[in-house]
């Protein structure tokens, strides 16, 4: 559904008389299969939004190629736009117009008749829990209702591929959870392919079949969330000992299953009567460890196994937390 090879986007910044060329996107290869929900993660400034703008034909690539829904984003941009739905972070509905009119007008821009656009729009209003709001202005809607209206506008022409850019930003937890269900239904009930950008890592974890991480304009990882967690971080195993005098013995044995490069327990953390280390796929390794500790006479007061998060993955790959790296808005060529 999406195939990009060597995508590059450069722009020039100017400070005084000094001009500097910046590569916002630096050789991105990206594949999205039909029916996939792919989470596209990265801090602001990493190239995420610029990549999205190129794939949706809003920005011409400096170099590289991309096909979206079978069409070239440069040579067949009109066909790409007809095939996709795009829900921007800022939304597309005019706050002073009636919601139904906005949806109908949007559908007519895609060549639909007014009657067909209205029929399709009202069907989507029902599916997205917006019944009774056809004649309401967006400015009189809640945040969750406005975001669902944005999705209706992106789906009214029945696209095969949907781009969702930060769809739940600013929503309360209940509204976010409600919108998650509707995003899942895009694929499960409608068979759509979805490329989702988000800064909420729990959102990507819950919704995406596969995660793609971009940093400094390059793809640094692409896999399922579970595989990324297993390969990069491992599970955190925390042993609470009944006898703090046995922490050295517990640390040695925990270190032996942690697949440490030096094998001497240097990556094991000792904190009072607690011993901690990251263990790849701990679910299969811990039962043997427990038998080993029992045979050695090391009694446990507690044991906790904590799965790594996507933020742990991002921290390991880039040296920074995704949440901590959201400060600087990404610059695009139009802003030079």
N, C-alpha and C positions, 0 to 999 in steps of 0.2 A: 504493500500500500504506500509506503514511503521508502525511497532508496536514494541516499545522498552519498556522494563520493568527493572527498577533498574540498568541501565547502570552505571558502575563505571570504571574509568581509573585512576590509580595511577602511580606515578613515583618518583624516588628518586633524590634529589639534594644533591650535596656535596660541602661544603665550608670548606677547610682545612681537618681536620679529622672528622668533624661533618656531618652526613648524616641526611637528613630530608625527610620524605615521604609526598608527596603532592598529594591531590586528585584533579586532573584537572576536572574530571566529578564525581559527587557524587550522584548517585541514580536517574538518569534521566528516567522519563516515557514520552514517546512521541508517538502520533498517528497522522498519515497523511492519509486521505481518498483518494481513487481513484478520480482523476480529480481536486484535490485541488491545489491551489498555497498557500504555507505556508511561511511566512516570519520568519526567525529564527534570532532573534536579541540578541545582548549582546556585551559588551565591549571586547576588546582584553584581553585574560587571563581569561575570564569567563567560558570557556569550550566549546564554540561554534564550533571552528575548530576541537577540539579533538572529539567531538560528531560526526561531519560530517565524520571524518576519520574512526571512528568505523563503521558507517552505510555504508560506501563505501568499507569496508573490508581492508582498508589500515592500520588499527590498530586493534589488537585483544583486546576485552574488558577484563579488570581485573576481572569484575564480571557483572552479569546481562545477559539478553538475548535480541536479536533483530531479527526480520524478516523483510526483505526488498523485495518487489515484490513477497512475498510468500516463500522466501528462508531464511534459517538461516545464519546469517552473518559469523558464525564460521564454521559450518559443511558443508555449501553449498556456500562457498565464490565464487567459479567459476560461479555458476548459478546466483548469485547476480550481479557479474560484467558483465555478458552477458545481464542482463535485464535492467541495468541502464546506463544513460549517466552522465558523471562527467566533469564539466567545472571548472577547478581550478582558483584561483585568478591570478596565474602567467601565465596561458596559457600553451598550450601543443605543439604548432607548432614550428618547427625548423626554425629559421629566414633565413637560407641560402638555404632552399629547396623551390621548387615551391609549391604553396599552394595546387594545385590539386593533386600533388604527395603525399603530406602529408595526405590529406583527403583519397585518395585511399588506401594508406598503412594502415591507421588507420582502415578503414573498413575491410581490409583483415585480420587484427589481430583478428577481431570478426568472422572470417570464411566466409566472403563474397568473391565472385569471384571478380577479378579485374574489369571485365566489369560491374558487379552490383554495386560495390563501386563507380565507375566513374559515372554511371548513377544516382545513389542516390546522390552523391556529387554535381553534376551539377544541379540537381533539387533543392537542398538546397541552392546553390549559387544564384539561381534565386529568391527563396523565401526570402532570407536574403539580397537582394540587393548587391550581390557580382558578378553580371554578368560582364564578361570581365576580371576577376582577376584570372582565373584558373591557368594561367602560371606565375603569378606574385609572387615574394618572399614576405613573411610576413614583412621583414624589409623595404620593399618599400611601405607598406600599412599605412594608417592612423590608429590612435588608435581605432576608432570605427570599422573599417574594420577588424582589427586583432581580436577584441573581437567577432565579428560576425563569423569570421573564427573559433575561438575556439568553438563557439556554434555549427557550422557545424560539427566539429570533434566529438563533444559530441552526435550529433544526427544521424550521418551517418548510424549507425546500427539499427535505429528506436527503441530506448528504450521506455519503458512504464513509466519510472520514471527518471526525470532529476534533478541532483544536480547542482546548480549554486552558486559558492562561490565568492562573491563580483564581480558580472559580469560587473559593470559599473565603477569600481574604476579607477580614472585618466582620465575619458572621459569628454569632454566639454559638456555643457548643451544640445546642439543640438544632439550630438551623444548619450547622455544618453536617451533623449526622443525618439530617433529613435529605440534604442535597447529595450526600454520598450514595444514598439508596437510588436516587434518580440517575446518578452517574453510572452506577452498576447496571441499571436497566438499559442504558444506551447500548451496551454490548449484549447483555443477557436476553433482553426482550426485543431489541431492534437490530441486533447484529452489527452495530457500528464499530468502527475502529476509533480509538481515542488516544490522542497524545495530550498528556496532562502535565502542566508545569505547576509546581507548588513549592512553598517553603515549609509546609506542614509535613514533617516526616512521617507522622502517624497516618496521615492521609495517603501518602504514596504507598506506605506499607500495606494499608487496608485495601486500596483500590487497584494497584498496578500489578499486572502479570510479570512485568519486567521493569527494572530500574536502569536508567542511563544517567550517569553523572558527568557533568561538564565543569571544567575549571580552567581558567586562563585560556579560554577559547578552544580547548582540546577535550575530547572524550577520554576520561580517565578510568571509567569502569562501565560495564554493561552486563547485567545478569539478573536473575531473580533475586528478590530481597533476601531469601533464605540462603542462597548460595553466596551472596556478597558478605553476609554476616558470618557465615561459617569460614569462608576463605580468608577474610581480612582480620576479624577481631577474635573469634572464638567466644566461648561462653565463660562468664566470670563465675568461678567456683569459690565460695566463701565457707571455710570450715571454722566452726566455733568449738574450741577444745574445753573439756572439763578441767584438765590440768595444764596450766600455762607452761609448766616446765617441759612439756613434750612438744612445744611448737617447732623446735628444730627438726625433730623426727617427722612431724606432720608436713613441714615445709619440704623436706627432702623427698618424701613420697609423693606429695602433690606435684612437685617439680618434675618428677620422673614421668608423669603422664601428660605434662603440658607441652611436650615436644619442643623443649627449649633448645636453642642453638648450641649452648655450651653445656647443657645437661647438669649444671651445678646449682640449680635453684635460684639463679640471680634474678629471674623475673617474678619470683614469688614474693609477695608483700606480707610482712608480719606486723600485726597491730594488736598488742596485748595478747589475748588468748585467741585471736583470730588469724587465720592464714588464708591468703587469697592468691589466685592466679587465673589467667585465662587459658582455657583448655579447648582445643578444637573438638567440636561435636561431643560435648561433655556427656550427653545422654547415654552414649555407648561406653564412655571411659569411666564414669563415676562408680558404677556397680563394682568393678574390679578394685578401684581405689578403696571403697568402703571395706571390702573383704581384706585387703592388704593392711589397712589401719587396724581393723579388729584383731588380725593375727599378730600385729606388732604391739597390741595392748594400748593403743591410742584411742581413748574414749571421746566421743563427740557429744557436745551439748546441743549443737545445731549444724545444719548444712543448708546452704542456699545456692541455687544455680540460676543465674540471671542471663537471659539471652541478650546478645548485643543489639543495639539499636542502629538504625540507619545513620544517626548522627555519629555513632562510634565508627561506622564505616567511613563516613566522610572525613572525620578527624584523622583516621589512620592514613587515608589516601592523600589528603591535602595538607595535613598539619594544622587544620583549623576546623572549628565547628561550623556547620552550615548555618545554625541560628546566629552565631556570633559574626557571620560574614555578610549580613544583610544591610550594610550601612549605605554604600554608595550606589546610586542608581546607575544602571548600565547606559552608556552613551552609544548612540547610533549615528551613522554618517550624516543624517540630517541635522545633527546638533553641532557640527563642527564650526 
